[in-house]
Amino acid sequence: MVTSIVLAGGKSLRLGRCKAMETICGQSLVKRAIERLKTMSNQILIVTSQEQPDLPITREAEIVEDIYPGKGPLGGIYTGLLASELPYSIVVACDMPFLNVELLRYLIELSEGFDAVIPRLEEGKIEPLHAVYSRKCINTIRAELECDHLKISQALDILRVRYVEREEYHRFDPQLLSFFNINSLADLKQAAAIAMKE
């Protein structure tokens, strides 16, 4: 088993309201994430910030307040890893409504011997918020945060990373819905339309 960390502390500037509580088919985004992740994790952590409204989370998950507020996703990853009870953690963003359990299991299978397992998208871009991280990343990430180096990619340059290429993850998710994230009302409407067909 692994810990699951859901990052829900972002400011949602483009959407203009708390993403985690937006609903698709009557279910909040954060609840959708919990429902999928609980099949793999006994410990689910929701990393949030003081600015976020109280999330009505069930006993299936634990709220953890960001230790480095205002430091972006890297601070959220650090906070989650520090609270994790297990060597490896899945890290996802709360605004990803179509998490693919089989793909996440595959990332976990690849994790032994690495500090992180990260999907690599087209044009060399990576998806560090649909990934697996080891607790061995904690000291490196803390050092980056203390130096105000907030780009996740900078921390990954120092770590032992297993990048997962398109031909690998395409087998599990040919439509690549795992990486769909919500930044606008248009994205929310599109996600609702996709979810209706699930």
N, C-alpha and C positions, 0 to 999 in steps of 0.2 A: 504493500500500500504506500501511497504518497500523500502528502498534504496538498490541498488545493488552496491557492491564494487568488482572490478576486480583487482587482484594483478598482475601487469605487470612490476615490478621493479627488478626482479631477474637477475642474471648475466648469466644465460643459459650456464653454464660452460660445461655441458656434450654435449649439442647440438652445442655450439660454435658460435651461432649467436642469434639474437633477436627472441625469441619464438613468441612473440605477433604478429609479421608480417609474420610468416610462413603461407602458404596458404593450404587450403584443398578445393578441388573442386572450385578453383578460389576465395575463400573468406578467408581473414586473420583470424587467431584464435581469435584475439580480436574482430573483427567484428562479428564472429559467436556467441561469448558470448553476445555481445550487442543485437543482433537480438533476442536471446532467453529471455534475461532478461528484455527487454523493455515491454514485455507483463505483467510484474509484478511490474515494477518500473517506476516512473516518474523521479527519480534521479538516474543516473548511474555514478559512479565515477571510473575512471581508475587510480590506484595508480602506479606511475612510479618513476624512479630515474633520477638524472642528467646524469648518464652514458648511459641511454637509448636514442636511436634515437627518433626524433619527431614522434609521432604516428599520422597518418592522420585520426583523429577521427571526425566523423560528429557531428552535434549539439545534437545528441541523448545522448552524454556522455560528461563528464567534466574530464579533466586531473588534477590530484592532485599530487604534488611532495612530495615524502616521507620525513616526518619530521625527522625521525631517519634513515638516510642513512647507509647502511651496517649492519643494525640490523635484517635483514632477514624478513620473513613473519610477525612476531609479530609486527615489526615496521610498516609494510604496513597495517595491520589490525587497528592499533592505528590511523594511519593517516586517513584512510577511515572513521572510526567511528567518529573521531573529525569533519570531514567535512560533515557528514551525517545530514540531516535535520529531520530525522524521528527516532522514538525510537528503531526500529529494522532494521538490515541490513543483507542481504544475502552477504556472502563473498565467492568468488571463485577465483581460479587461472586461469590466461589467457590461460594456456596450457591444459585446459579440454574442448575438442571439442564437447562433447556429453552431455551437461547439460540437465537434465530432468526437465522440468517446473513443471510437476505434483509432482515430488518428492520434489522439492524446495518449492512448495506451502504447502506440508504436513509438512515440517520442520517449516515453518512460523506458521502454525496452532498450533504447539506444543509449541511455544515460550513464551506465556504469563506466567509470574511467574518465568521465568528462565533467566539467564544471557547469556546462549548460548545453542544451540541445535546442537549436533555433531553426525554424523554417526559413529558407531563403527564397524570396519571391523573384519575379522577373526583374531584369535590369539591376541585379545585385542588391536589391532592397531586402531587408530582413523583417521578420515579424517577431520581435522580442516579447510581445505581450500575448503570445500563444505558444508558450515554450515551457521547458523544464529547467529548473535551476537547482544546483546543489547548495547545501549550507556552507560548503567550502568557498562560496563566492562572497560570504559576508565581509571578511576583512578587506578584500579588494574593493567592494562596492562602498564600504564605509570610507576608505581612503579617498575614493573619487568624490564622494559627497562632501567630505571635509575640505577638499580642494575646489569645490564648486564646479566640478566636471560632471555635468548632469546628463550628457548624452550616453544612452545605454551602450551604443556601439563602441564608445571609448573604453568602457569597462570590459566589454567582450574582447577587445583587442588584447587585453592582458590575460584573459582566462583561457582555459582549454575548452574550446567550443566544437561541438559536432553540428555542422550545418546540414539541414535536411533539404534535399533538392526537390524540384517540382515533380520529377518522375517518381519519387518516393511517395510524397503525400497525395499525389493525384490518384493513386490507387484507392485511397480511402475516401477521398473527397473530390470527385471529378469536377464538380461545379465550383469548388473552392469557396464554399459558403462559410467554412470555418473562420476565414479571415475577413468576412463582412463585418464592418463595424458602423455604428450609428453616430453621425455627426450633425444631422439636420432632420427637419421634419420630413423631407423627401425620402431620406434613408429609412426613417421610421415607417412610412407608408409602404415602401418597397419591402421592408422586412415583414410587415403584417401580411402582405400579399403572398410572399414566399411561405410564411408559416401556415397560411390557410391550406396550402397544398401538401404539407408534411403528413 
